[in-house]
Amino acid sequence: MNLGELADTARSLVVTGKGILAADESAPTIEKRFKAIDLPSTEENRRAYRDLLFTTPAYRSHQRRDPLRRNDPATRRGRDAVHGGA
């Protein structure tokens, strides 16, 4: 990345109404949330939960990039490829 690209990236992170989201929605965290409502922490349920959380109109209108995510199979194939990638 050259200096111009770095500057562009830095500017895009501080645009009014945009920013970086740090959310711990890892499998262990989601399992705790699901236990509270007696829902099994399956790959399918975790994927559906993350899709619901990260595809709401309010979230999508404020995000700069996809959220950071841990290596959980449920993050690899989200609705509309929201969680696609390595």
Buried (B, 14 or more C-beta within 10 A) or exposed (E): EEEEEEEEEEEEEEEEEEEEEEEEBBBEEBBEEBEEEEEEBEBEBBBBBBBEBBBEEEBEEEBEEBBEBEEBEBBBEBEEEBBEEE
